[in-house]
């Protein structure tokens, strides 16, 4: 194990918690001991700030209080982000022993994160290479079929023209399936980049992306006041984007509508996005989150059938769950939970 490092912190040191953490980022086997007079509001805020620092700067924090501690204080401190709580008068041997344990755990965690990061980078390189190598032959097929169609215009029988058009259409669909499959694999392998994410701004951005179909079809889009949560903004954008896209695409109502609600249950935010579209056939409800499972034919609706799989993978990567309730002809309601 690399040498552990103990960072002694007082409240005066914590004006800028990121700079404080950066002082020891050269050693991943580190622990911070934060000494405070009592478990005040400022102490809780500081613990929360320290725990919100992104990896690899985030450190285990042992809180030492000058006042006596009890079970309630320990619960509040650990909920705010403390790894352990001790009294200021605790023997130095005990403090050092606790620090050594948390430093070792932190060190092993960093090693694991490094391995995961390497795997993610390898997956990204594989995805780029595989996408190019698999799609290049398809591009050639589409190109030469298109050239053949143009050169033989007027000389091919109607049946032959239909066959060429069918081959081109399915080659393009296969290229789309390859893109979707590679995107799904990348999502599964990607590491979370957690930061405070304004879900209201995120939802508004997604809605603006679909401004043209929303306006042209007079779709009513609304939402509750959405919270700011901790999550990977890029990934959460995909979740909102896929769900809004599906709500628009799978809707033939004369008065289409999409509404997003949210409520808090314990430490989870429960989002529900509801539409009045075509719904999902009953036989597909239990499989709709599986890759390439479609409840409707390609002739009726375009798509690879991978979007909901990506949504569920992202939600579960955040520690949440995703489900759906739907009635054919009446619409669908997708529910997903995310840490608040």
C-alpha positions, 0 to 999 in steps of 0.5 A: 500500500502507498504511504497513507497521509493524514490531513489535519483540518480545522474550520479555519482551513475549510474556506475552500474545501476543494483547494484543501482536498487538492493538497493531498490529491497526490496520495490516494491513501489519505484521510482527513481529520476535521476538528470542530467545536460542536456539530453546528450547522456550519460543521454539517454544511462543511461535511456535506461540501467535503462529501460532494467533492468529486473523485479523486479529490474526495477523502474519508473524513473523521470528525473530532468534536470538542463536545461529547458525542452520542448516537444522534450526533453520530447519525447526523454527522454520518448522514452529512458525510463523515466517515467516523466521529470521535471526541477531541479527547480520544487517545492519539493511538485510537485516532491514528488506528481509525485513520489508518483503516479509512486510509487503506479502504480509500486507497483500495477504492482508488485502485479499483476506480483506476482499473474501472477507468482504464476499462472504460477507456478501452471500451471507448476505443473498442466502440469507435473502432468497431463502429467504423469497421462494421459500418464501412462495408455497409457504406460501400453497399449503400453507395454501390446500390445507389449508383446501380439504381441511378445508372440503371434508371428506367432499365430495371423492372419495378420488382428489381427497383423495389429490391434495390430500394429494400436493400438500401433501406435495410442497410441504413437500418442496420447502420442505425442498429450498429450505432445504437448497440455501440452507444448502449455498450458505451453507456454500460461501461461509462463512469458517472461524472456526478455533479449538481444537476438542475433537472428543470434546466435539463428538461427545458433544454430537451424540450427545446430540442424538439421544438419543431415537432412540438409546435407543428403538432401542437403538443402540450408539454408541461412539468412540475417544478423540478429539483436540482440533484446529484447526477451525471448531467450528460447521462441524465440528458439522455434519459429525458431526451429518450423519454420525451422523444418516445412520448412524441413519436408514439403519439397519434392523438389529436391533442397530444400531451406530455407531463413530467411530475416529481415527488420526494420519497426519503432520499429518492426523487421519483420522476414520472413522465406521462403521455396520451399516446398509443401505449405499449401492447400488454405482451411487451410490458415486461420486456420493453427495457430489453435491447432491441425489443419493440412493441410496434413494427418498423413500418409504423414507427422508426427506431432501433428499440434501444432507447429504453434500455439505455434509460434503464441502464443510466438510472440503475447506474445512479442507484435508481429504478425504472418501470412503466405502466401503460394501456394500449390506446391510452398512453404510457407512464414511465417512472424512474427514481434518482438520488435527491 
